[in-house]
Amino acid sequence: MGQRLGVNVDHVATLRQVRRATYPDPVTAAALAEAAGAGQITIHLREDRRHIQDRDLKLLRETCQTLLNLEMAATQEMVKIAYEVKPDLATLVPERREELTTEGGLDVTGQRESLAQVIRHLKDGDIVVSLFIDPDLDAVRASHKLGADRIELHTGRYCEARNAKERVRELTRVVDAARAANKLGLGVAAGHGLNYENVQAIARIGEIEELNIGHAIVARAVLVGMDRAVRDMLALMRGA
């Protein structure tokens, strides 16, 4: 069947919030992405509500035809919201107000106790739990011990590699982490920084079942439309 493409529509909401307008609507963008072949819609409801709003999440839960993946901080507020809305998947991510975007994976060893509690609460609500982690074998093993159902590997360092040698090194880390997670029975996704130029090497990794891509697709959609932007990404993934 191939990898599932999760389209992150956060930055459609970013365009809207810049002017505090009612458009463009990320809910409409999500419907167009699904019609073009996306197998999942991903959104990050941040503490500061800089892009996605509570209204967007609620409407997407009502209208999403595929899977709804809620990226969220491991906080009581977000657990409560997840319980109420019931996304298909909750991906726990680190979050700092001053960052432009998520800068790295969760500290799964340093935050073991608090993460275990959040994971337990979410699973009690019949929500599949994924942890956004760096491609590190210790982080993979810790995620398994914490009881996560899935992991999403942070591909930022691979995407930002400054030369071929560094790119190969970072790609190898992703491959090794994906294989280790698969052997432990964890579902494996990947995302962050993936675009039309660098996605294929990640798409070739057989253990990775899902790619979450947002900024690159939304940026292309501004120029060619959401349908074309999603279909172009899917073509690259399938071609890999």
Backbone as CSV, one residue per row, in Angstrom:
resi,resn,N_x,N_y,N_z,CA_x,CA_y,CA_z,C_x,C_y,C_z
1,MET,0.825,-1.219,0.000,0.000,0.000,0.000,0.853,1.261,0.000
2,GLY,2.060,1.194,0.558,2.936,2.354,0.574,2.719,3.227,1.787
3,GLN,3.541,4.242,1.879,3.475,5.142,3.033,2.262,6.055,2.964
4,ARG,1.765,6.374,4.140,0.674,7.337,4.254,1.277,8.739,4.311
5,LEU,0.661,9.673,3.606,1.066,11.079,3.690,0.131,11.812,4.631
6,GLY,0.692,12.315,5.708,-0.046,13.190,6.604,0.245,14.636,6.233
7,VAL,-0.771,15.358,5.835,-0.585,16.765,5.452,-0.881,17.649,6.655
8,ASN,0.121,18.402,7.070,-0.027,19.328,8.191,-0.509,20.678,7.652
9,VAL,-1.685,21.099,8.097,-2.288,22.332,7.577,-2.096,23.524,8.515
10,ASP,-1.162,23.413,9.455,-0.913,24.510,10.392,-0.695,25.850,9.689
11,HIS,0.098,25.824,8.617,0.512,27.097,8.036,-0.528,27.712,7.109
12,VAL,-1.581,26.968,6.826,-2.759,27.619,6.239,-3.372,28.523,7.307
13,ALA,-3.427,28.011,8.534,-3.927,28.824,9.647,-2.992,29.986,9.961
14,THR,-1.686,29.796,9.751,-0.734,30.886,9.966,-1.073,32.077,9.077
15,LEU,-1.359,31.807,7.801,-1.736,32.889,6.879,-2.988,33.611,7.353
16,ARG,-3.927,32.866,7.869,-5.168,33.462,8.373,-4.903,34.331,9.597
17,GLN,-4.124,33.793,10.538,-3.917,34.491,11.808,-3.071,35.753,11.667
18,VAL,-2.241,35.825,10.633,-1.441,37.035,10.398,-2.325,38.263,10.297
19,ARG,-3.506,38.089,9.698,-4.436,39.208,9.534,-5.676,39.079,10.414
20,ARG,-5.705,38.036,11.274,-6.897,37.769,12.098,-8.149,37.742,11.224
21,ALA,-7.996,37.103,10.060,-9.094,37.016,9.104,-9.848,35.698,9.305
22,THR,-10.807,35.440,8.435,-11.539,34.174,8.479,-11.042,33.225,7.384
23,TYR,-10.061,33.645,6.626,-9.527,32.866,5.512,-8.020,33.043,5.447
24,PRO,-7.294,32.109,4.831,-7.748,30.824,4.315,-8.088,29.862,5.460
25,ASP,-9.001,28.954,5.203,-9.506,28.063,6.236,-8.761,26.723,6.205
26,PRO,-8.077,26.358,7.282,-7.361,25.078,7.298,-8.287,23.873,7.181
27,VAL,-9.548,24.043,7.555,-10.505,22.939,7.444,-10.794,22.658,5.968
28,THR,-10.957,23.721,5.181,-11.140,23.563,3.740,-9.884,22.993,3.101
29,ALA,-8.729,23.476,3.536,-7.456,22.973,3.007,-7.310,21.479,3.276
30,ALA,-7.725,21.049,4.461,-7.641,19.631,4.815,-8.522,18.788,3.891
31,ALA,-9.721,19.274,3.601,-10.626,18.538,2.709,-10.025,18.411,1.310
32,LEU,-9.402,19.463,0.835,-8.759,19.429,-0.485,-7.576,18.464,-0.484
33,ALA,-6.809,18.455,0.617,-5.667,17.544,0.724,-6.130,16.092,0.706
34,GLU,-7.211,15.808,1.421,-7.750,14.447,1.432,-8.236,14.039,0.041
35,ALA,-8.910,14.952,-0.639,-9.410,14.655,-1.984,-8.268,14.363,-2.952
36,ALA,-7.098,14.943,-2.674,-5.928,14.741,-3.534,-5.150,13.475,-3.172
37,GLY,-5.537,12.811,-2.080,-4.890,11.552,-1.745,-4.198,11.485,-0.399
38,ALA,-4.228,12.567,0.392,-3.630,12.518,1.729,-4.349,11.464,2.565
39,GLY,-3.590,10.709,3.338,-4.187,9.671,4.171,-4.358,10.093,5.614
40,GLN,-3.973,11.322,5.912,-4.049,11.810,7.288,-3.945,13.331,7.283
41,ILE,-4.614,13.955,8.226,-4.473,15.398,8.443,-3.820,15.595,9.802
42,THR,-2.767,16.395,9.815,-2.009,16.654,11.035,-2.116,18.134,11.395
43,ILE,-2.358,18.397,12.684,-2.362,19.784,13.170,-1.695,19.838,14.523
44,HIS,-1.107,20.976,14.831,-0.475,21.199,16.130,-1.221,22.335,16.822
45,LEU,-1.993,21.987,17.839,-2.671,23.009,18.645,-1.690,23.470,19.714
46,ARG,-1.053,24.600,19.450,-0.020,25.084,20.362,-0.632,25.837,21.538
47,GLU,0.130,25.893,22.619,-0.326,26.595,23.822,-0.679,28.046,23.522
48,ASP,0.123,28.711,22.664,-0.118,30.126,22.376,-1.108,30.346,21.231
49,ARG,-1.620,29.228,20.650,-2.616,29.303,19.562,-2.134,30.207,18.432
50,ARG,-0.869,30.075,18.062,-0.315,30.965,17.029,-0.868,30.675,15.632
51,HIS,-1.338,29.460,15.415,-1.942,29.164,14.106,-3.259,28.396,14.266
52,ILE,-3.221,27.109,14.507,-4.449,26.335,14.676,-5.188,26.790,15.929
53,GLN,-6.506,26.953,15.797,-7.362,27.360,16.909,-8.235,26.176,17.351
54,ASP,-8.807,26.282,18.540,-9.666,25.214,19.057,-10.819,24.922,18.099
55,ARG,-11.340,25.951,17.471,-12.437,25.800,16.505,-12.002,24.922,15.341
56,ASP,-10.765,25.087,14.878,-10.267,24.285,13.763,-10.236,22.808,14.135
57,LEU,-9.735,22.524,15.329,-9.651,21.143,15.785,-11.034,20.497,15.852
58,LYS,-11.987,21.208,16.424,-13.334,20.649,16.562,-13.986,20.407,15.206
59,LEU,-13.826,21.350,14.287,-14.407,21.170,12.958,-13.727,20.047,12.192
60,LEU,-12.407,19.937,12.341,-11.701,18.865,11.658,-12.111,17.498,12.188
61,ARG,-12.389,17.420,13.485,-12.850,16.143,14.022,-14.190,15.743,13.395
62,GLU,-15.012,16.730,13.079,-16.318,16.458,12.478,-16.227,16.158,10.983
63,THR,-15.224,16.735,10.308,-15.196,16.663,8.841,-14.101,15.775,8.267
64,CYS,-13.076,15.462,9.036,-11.942,14.689,8.528,-12.404,13.310,8.069
65,GLN,-12.085,12.955,6.838,-12.513,11.686,6.258,-11.458,10.588,6.391
66,THR,-10.238,10.956,6.740,-9.162,9.972,6.874,-8.818,9.839,8.358
67,LEU,-7.608,10.157,8.736,-7.182,10.120,10.131,-6.830,11.529,10.582
68,LEU,-7.111,11.831,11.843,-6.771,13.136,12.413,-5.679,12.946,13.460
69,ASN,-4.530,13.552,13.208,-3.364,13.462,14.082,-3.184,14.800,14.795
70,LEU,-3.366,14.802,16.107,-3.207,16.016,16.899,-1.829,16.041,17.535
71,GLU,-0.988,16.953,17.091,0.289,17.183,17.760,0.015,18.065,18.968
72,MET,0.582,17.696,20.108,0.251,18.406,21.348,1.379,18.311,22.351
73,ALA,1.469,19.328,23.189,2.400,19.281,24.312,1.843,18.340,25.370
74,ALA,2.728,17.789,26.174,2.310,16.843,27.219,1.865,17.611,28.463
75,THR,0.728,18.311,28.332,0.215,19.120,29.440,-1.206,18.692,29.779
76,GLN,-1.646,19.051,30.987,-3.006,18.712,31.419,-4.054,19.341,30.511
77,GLU,-3.811,20.601,30.102,-4.766,21.286,29.223,-4.967,20.504,27.935
78,MET,-3.863,20.066,27.323,-3.962,19.375,26.042,-4.552,17.975,26.190
79,VAL,-4.256,17.304,27.284,-4.858,15.993,27.525,-6.372,16.129,27.635
80,LYS,-6.818,17.166,28.321,-8.262,17.412,28.472,-8.907,17.650,27.102
81,ILE,-8.248,18.455,26.271,-8.780,18.742,24.938,-8.826,17.470,24.098
82,ALA,-7.770,16.664,24.182,-7.729,15.409,23.425,-8.858,14.477,23.859
83,TYR,-9.107,14.430,25.157,-10.190,13.593,25.679,-11.538,14.019,25.105
84,GLU,-11.726,15.345,24.981,-13.000,15.865,24.512,-13.186,15.660,23.005
85,VAL,-12.098,15.858,22.247,-12.196,15.846,20.788,-11.970,14.453,20.197
86,LYS,-11.161,13.644,20.861,-10.864,12.281,20.430,-10.239,12.216,19.017
87,PRO,-9.031,12.740,18.852,-8.333,12.544,17.580,-8.003,11.059,17.411
88,ASP,-7.734,10.643,16.190,-7.348,9.249,15.970,-5.975,8.961,16.554
89,LEU,-5.152,9.991,16.550,-3.772,9.847,16.992,-3.343,11.125,17.702
90,ALA,-2.665,10.970,18.834,-2.080,12.122,19.523,-0.567,11.968,19.481
91,THR,0.117,12.961,18.920,1.571,12.937,18.864,2.112,13.947,19.866
92,LEU,2.796,13.444,20.876,3.352,14.323,21.905,4.646,14.938,21.392
93,VAL,4.708,16.264,21.448,5.865,16.999,20.929,6.364,17.985,21.988
94,PRO,7.657,18.309,21.954,8.149,19.359,22.850,7.656,20.707,22.351
95,GLU,7.495,21.648,23.241,6.968,22.944,22.826,7.545,24.062,23.693
96,ARG,8.116,25.058,23.010,8.595,26.265,23.702,8.020,27.473,22.979
97,ARG,7.532,28.432,23.739,6.865,29.596,23.137,7.779,30.362,22.178
98,GLU,9.092,30.450,22.498,9.981,31.309,21.713,10.439,30.667,20.403
99,GLU,10.180,29.372,20.206,10.663,28.722,18.994,9.758,29.051,17.805
100,LEU,10.364,29.102,16.612,9.583,29.305,15.393,8.829,28.041,15.036
101,THR,9.503,26.904,15.205,8.889,25.605,14.949,9.557,24.608,15.881
102,THR,9.029,23.404,15.966,9.581,22.408,16.883,11.032,22.136,16.520
103,GLU,11.935,22.290,17.492,13.366,22.280,17.211,14.038,20.930,17.435
104,GLY,13.360,19.989,18.066,13.973,18.692,18.323,12.955,17.747,18.909
105,GLY,13.417,16.532,19.201,12.519,15.537,19.747,12.322,15.684,21.241
106,LEU,11.376,14.923,21.761,11.101,14.904,23.194,12.291,14.349,23.965
107,ASP,12.466,14.847,25.175,13.451,14.288,26.101,12.758,13.127,26.817
108,VAL,12.740,11.967,26.174,11.950,10.852,26.687,12.555,10.221,27.940
109,THR,13.848,10.405,28.151,14.452,9.862,29.371,14.331,10.841,30.523
110,GLY,14.566,12.111,30.258,14.497,13.120,31.320,13.088,13.405,31.805
111,GLN,12.102,13.171,30.934,10.700,13.441,31.285,9.907,12.144,31.454
112,ARG,10.583,11.085,31.820,9.976,9.755,31.837,8.671,9.701,32.638
113,GLU,8.707,10.201,33.861,7.530,10.065,34.736,6.339,10.855,34.216
114,SER,6.572,12.115,33.829,5.453,12.942,33.359,4.901,12.422,32.037
115,LEU,5.778,11.950,31.139,5.312,11.412,29.868,4.515,10.125,30.073
116,ALA,4.992,9.281,30.985,4.286,8.016,31.247,2.857,8.288,31.710
117,GLN,2.688,9.305,32.532,1.358,9.647,33.042,0.451,10.143,31.913
118,VAL,0.989,11.015,31.068,0.199,11.545,29.949,-0.166,10.427,28.978
119,ILE,0.792,9.560,28.666,0.529,8.442,27.758,-0.574,7.553,28.316
120,ARG,-0.500,7.279,29.589,-1.503,6.426,30.235,-2.893,7.049,30.150
121,HIS,-2.986,8.355,30.419,-4.282,9.042,30.359,-4.852,9.001,28.942
122,LEU,-4.011,9.263,27.942,-4.489,9.271,26.556,-4.955,7.881,26.123
123,LYS,-4.191,6.868,26.486,-4.563,5.503,26.109,-5.836,5.054,26.828
124,ASP,-6.041,5.570,28.041,-7.294,5.288,28.745,-8.486,5.854,27.988
125,GLY,-8.228,6.912,27.201,-9.275,7.515,26.373,-9.349,6.921,24.982
126,ASP,-8.706,5.763,24.789,-8.709,5.059,23.497,-8.099,5.890,22.371
127,ILE,-7.058,6.652,22.709,-6.348,7.458,21.721,-4.974,6.832,21.483
128,VAL,-4.641,6.583,20.228,-3.323,6.048,19.883,-2.281,7.136,20.165
129,VAL,-1.170,6.754,20.797,-0.171,7.732,21.224,1.147,7.537,20.476
130,SER,1.637,8.634,19.908,2.938,8.652,19.243,3.836,9.669,19.944
131,LEU,5.129,9.384,19.975,6.101,10.310,20.568,7.022,10.826,19.465
132,PHE,7.177,12.137,19.406,8.056,12.780,18.424,9.462,12.805,19.014
133,ILE,10.354,11.996,18.463,11.682,11.842,19.066,12.786,12.029,18.025
134,ASP,13.978,12.298,18.516,15.149,12.329,17.641,15.476,10.902,17.219
135,PRO,16.110,10.725,16.061,16.462,9.371,15.604,17.642,8.823,16.407
136,ASP,17.338,8.422,17.609,18.345,7.988,18.572,17.881,6.657,19.167
137,LEU,18.743,5.672,19.207,18.347,4.332,19.652,17.885,4.317,21.103
138,ASP,18.529,5.109,21.955,18.092,5.176,23.351,16.687,5.760,23.456
139,ALA,16.403,6.784,22.636,15.070,7.399,22.642,14.017,6.412,22.140
140,VAL,14.378,5.601,21.158,13.450,4.579,20.649,13.122,3.578,21.747
141,ARG,14.154,3.078,22.412,13.937,2.093,23.476,13.132,2.686,24.628
142,ALA,13.426,3.939,24.973,12.691,4.600,26.057,11.221,4.784,25.684
143,SER,10.941,5.103,24.433,9.561,5.272,23.967,8.786,3.963,24.108
144,HIS,9.437,2.881,23.778,8.812,1.560,23.906,8.500,1.249,25.365
145,LYS,9.456,1.517,26.241,9.257,1.252,27.666,8.148,2.110,28.258
146,LEU,7.973,3.321,27.727,6.934,4.223,28.230,5.532,3.789,27.805
147,GLY,5.450,2.870,26.856,4.136,2.387,26.432,3.548,3.093,25.240
148,ALA,4.366,3.863,24.513,3.863,4.516,23.299,3.477,3.468,22.268
149,ASP,2.498,3.794,21.438,2.100,2.909,20.345,2.984,3.110,19.125
150,ARG,3.428,4.366,18.952,4.162,4.752,17.752,5.229,5.784,18.105
151,ILE,6.121,6.013,17.163,7.054,7.130,17.264,7.037,7.890,15.940
152,GLU,7.394,9.158,16.001,7.664,9.928,14.788,9.092,10.426,14.886
153,LEU,9.906,10.067,13.909,11.315,10.432,13.921,11.515,11.841,13.364
154,HIS,12.220,12.649,14.124,12.522,14.031,13.743,13.581,14.009,12.641
155,THR,13.223,14.494,11.463,14.134,14.457,10.316,14.832,15.795,10.067
156,GLY,14.752,16.705,11.025,15.304,18.040,10.838,16.789,18.065,10.528
157,ARG,17.568,17.273,11.242,19.021,17.293,11.014,19.378,16.749,9.639
158,TYR,18.666,15.740,9.193,18.881,15.237,7.834,18.556,16.326,6.819
159,CYS,17.436,16.993,7.002,17.000,18.012,6.044,17.920,19.232,6.021
160,GLU,18.532,19.522,7.152,19.377,20.707,7.254,20.857,20.407,7.048
161,ALA,21.208,19.174,6.668,22.607,18.789,6.475,23.287,19.716,5.472
162,ARG,24.519,20.106,5.794,25.221,21.101,4.986,26.034,20.507,3.847
163,ASN,26.260,19.194,3.888,27.031,18.544,2.825,26.617,17.086,2.729
164,ALA,27.108,16.407,1.690,26.693,15.026,1.426,27.085,14.084,2.561
165,LYS,28.263,14.260,3.132,28.725,13.383,4.208,27.810,13.489,5.425
166,GLU,27.473,14.720,5.780,26.585,14.937,6.924,25.190,14.384,6.639
167,ARG,24.739,14.541,5.410,23.410,14.039,5.036,23.344,12.524,5.151
168,VAL,24.393,11.846,4.693,24.431,10.381,4.785,24.434,9.942,6.245
169,ARG,25.203,10.638,7.071,25.275,10.292,8.497,23.900,10.428,9.158
170,GLU,23.215,11.529,8.875,21.907,11.751,9.494,20.850,10.797,8.939
171,LEU,20.960,10.477,7.659,20.028,9.515,7.069,20.220,8.139,7.707
172,THR,21.463,7.769,7.951,21.750,6.484,8.590,21.142,6.414,9.982
173,ARG,21.176,7.515,10.709,20.559,7.557,12.038,19.055,7.296,11.944
174,VAL,18.419,7.894,10.946,16.974,7.695,10.763,16.681,6.238,10.416
175,VAL,17.471,5.667,9.519,17.276,4.265,9.115,17.428,3.340,10.324
176,ASP,18.494,3.532,11.097,18.752,2.666,12.254,17.634,2.775,13.292
177,ALA,17.178,3.995,13.537,16.115,4.207,14.524,14.802,3.584,14.052
178,ALA,14.508,3.718,12.764,13.275,3.146,12.212,13.292,1.623,12.319
179,ARG,14.429,1.014,12.014,14.538,-0.444,12.094,14.410,-0.932,13.536
180,ALA,15.047,-0.217,14.459,14.972,-0.604,15.867,13.542,-0.509,16.383
181,ALA,12.853,0.567,16.014,11.468,0.754,16.455,10.573,-0.334,15.889
182,ASN,10.778,-0.656,14.625,9.976,-1.690,13.979,10.157,-3.044,14.675
183,LYS,11.380,-3.365,15.058,11.658,-4.630,15.749,10.979,-4.686,17.112
184,LEU,10.804,-3.520,17.727,10.143,-3.453,19.036,8.617,-3.436,18.914
185,GLY,8.138,-3.412,17.682,6.685,-3.420,17.470,6.046,-2.042,17.474
186,LEU,6.856,-0.997,17.397,6.335,0.374,17.351,5.995,0.759,15.910
187,GLY,4.885,1.476,15.729,4.627,2.094,14.443,5.635,3.213,14.228
188,VAL,6.016,3.466,12.984,7.064,4.455,12.713,6.594,5.481,11.689
189,ALA,6.687,6.746,12.067,6.442,7.875,11.166,7.704,8.739,11.139
190,ALA,7.727,9.696,10.238,8.857,10.630,10.175,8.351,11.974,9.696
191,GLY,9.041,13.021,10.098,8.651,14.353,9.655,9.516,15.444,10.231
192,HIS,9.400,16.608,9.679,10.038,17.870,10.032,11.090,18.231,8.990
193,GLY,10.786,19.278,8.237,11.726,19.791,7.246,11.697,19.078,5.907
194,LEU,10.857,18.060,5.767,10.807,17.326,4.505,10.178,18.188,3.407
195,ASN,10.770,18.116,2.209,10.244,18.899,1.096,10.377,18.103,-0.202
196,TYR,10.123,18.751,-1.319,10.088,18.057,-2.603,11.475,17.638,-3.090
197,GLU,12.524,18.203,-2.503,13.889,17.862,-2.906,14.503,16.750,-2.055
198,ASN,14.070,16.627,-0.799,14.766,15.690,0.097,13.912,14.516,0.567
199,VAL,12.662,14.440,0.149,11.741,13.451,0.716,12.042,12.021,0.278
200,GLN,12.601,11.835,-0.909,12.657,10.479,-1.452,13.563,9.541,-0.659
201,ALA,14.661,10.035,-0.139,15.545,9.166,0.645,14.840,8.647,1.892
202,ILE,13.994,9.470,2.496,13.226,9.046,3.669,12.101,8.109,3.240
203,ALA,11.495,8.392,2.103,10.387,7.564,1.615,10.852,6.158,1.238
204,ARG,12.141,5.979,0.991,12.664,4.652,0.642,12.830,3.746,1.860
205,ILE,12.736,4.283,3.055,12.945,3.493,4.267,11.689,2.668,4.532
206,GLY,11.786,1.370,4.329,10.614,0.505,4.359,9.880,0.473,5.685
207,GLU,10.605,0.675,6.781,9.975,0.604,8.104,9.119,1.823,8.421
208,ILE,9.299,2.908,7.684,8.528,4.131,7.930,7.186,4.036,7.209
209,GLU,6.119,4.118,7.983,4.763,3.924,7.453,4.073,5.237,7.088
210,GLU,4.601,6.341,7.584,3.869,7.606,7.459,4.852,8.766,7.440
211,LEU,4.614,9.721,6.561,5.378,10.966,6.531,4.429,12.117,6.819
212,ASN,4.814,12.978,7.758,4.030,14.180,8.047,4.764,15.389,7.488
213,ILE,4.119,16.062,6.546,4.753,17.180,5.845,3.765,18.342,5.798
214,GLY,4.235,19.522,6.184,3.344,20.669,6.241,3.827,21.868,5.452
215,HIS,4.883,22.504,5.925,5.314,23.787,5.373,5.577,23.711,3.873
216,ALA,6.277,22.665,3.426,6.616,22.563,2.002,5.362,22.440,1.142
217,ILE,4.401,21.656,1.610,3.173,21.461,0.831,2.339,22.735,0.808
218,VAL,2.198,23.386,1.957,1.417,24.631,2.008,2.085,25.714,1.164
219,ALA,3.427,25.786,1.214,4.150,26.786,0.422,3.925,26.565,-1.071
220,ARG,3.958,25.294,-1.518,3.702,25.026,-2.926,2.238,25.276,-3.276
221,ALA,1.346,24.967,-2.332,-0.082,25.165,-2.584,-0.412,26.636,-2.834
222,VAL,0.326,27.539,-2.206,0.112,28.972,-2.443,0.292,29.292,-3.925
223,LEU,1.196,28.575,-4.585,1.514,28.857,-5.986,0.733,28.000,-6.975
224,VAL,0.487,26.732,-6.624,-0.130,25.831,-7.609,-1.434,25.215,-7.136
225,GLY,-1.836,25.473,-5.895,-3.063,24.898,-5.356,-2.784,23.656,-4.522
226,MET,-3.661,23.371,-3.573,-3.467,22.257,-2.654,-3.521,20.912,-3.375
227,ASP,-4.432,20.759,-4.306,-4.556,19.489,-5.022,-3.236,19.116,-5.697
228,ARG,-2.684,20.025,-6.453,-1.423,19.768,-7.178,-0.269,19.556,-6.197
229,ALA,-0.215,20.345,-5.142,0.880,20.242,-4.168,0.894,18.870,-3.503
230,VAL,-0.273,18.369,-3.144,-0.361,17.052,-2.498,-0.047,15.948,-3.498
231,ARG,-0.603,16.043,-4.694,-0.357,15.002,-5.699,1.122,14.942,-6.089
232,ASP,1.781,16.084,-6.177,3.215,16.106,-6.495,4.023,15.400,-5.409
233,MET,3.678,15.638,-4.138,4.401,14.988,-3.040,4.153,13.481,-3.052
234,LEU,2.917,13.087,-3.262,2.596,11.655,-3.315,3.340,10.963,-4.467
235,ALA,3.457,11.643,-5.581,4.172,11.066,-6.735,5.639,10.819,-6.391
236,LEU,6.254,11.745,-5.666,7.649,11.568,-5.250,7.773,10.407,-4.267
237,MET,6.856,10.321,-3.314,6.891,9.231,-2.344,6.734,7.878,-3.026
238,ARG,5.792,7.782,-3.947,5.558,6.507,-4.643,6.686,6.183,-5.595
239,GLY,7.272,7.210,-6.172,8.400,7.001,-7.081,9.641,6.503,-6.374
240,ALA,9.729,6.783,-5.090,10.901,6.340,-4.314,10.888,4.838,-4.098
